[in-house]
């Protein structure tokens, strides 16, 4: 049953991140990002696999004391993958979007474009 709830969480995080209603922040490590949701936060990060260029992507639910309440990875959801939904790809896309949000990538790109147009 947890896998279905984790999948729903990923789906909602993806939608809310895409529409910019969920803001992500850098935790100072440059590879872990978090979003605050009430008394809890969601943390996302990638871990390089020993061989190749692939990653495992992890999501943790953290309480206000910094304790991890629950966690899962893309591997936890592999049985829910279908022809239309692949949770590794979806969680990787979420990681990239969270990183871009935390780093202010869109704002930086807009600023650079604006500066280039002035020249």
URMO-V321959 format. One record per helix or strand. SS is the DSSP state (~ for helix, > for strand). FROM is the first residue (numbers start at 0). TO is the last residue. Records with the same first field share a line. If there is no record, write none. Layout:
SS=FROM-TO, FROM-TO
This chain:
~=1-17, 73-79, 86-102, 104-117
>=24-25, 31-36, 39-47, 54-61, 67-72
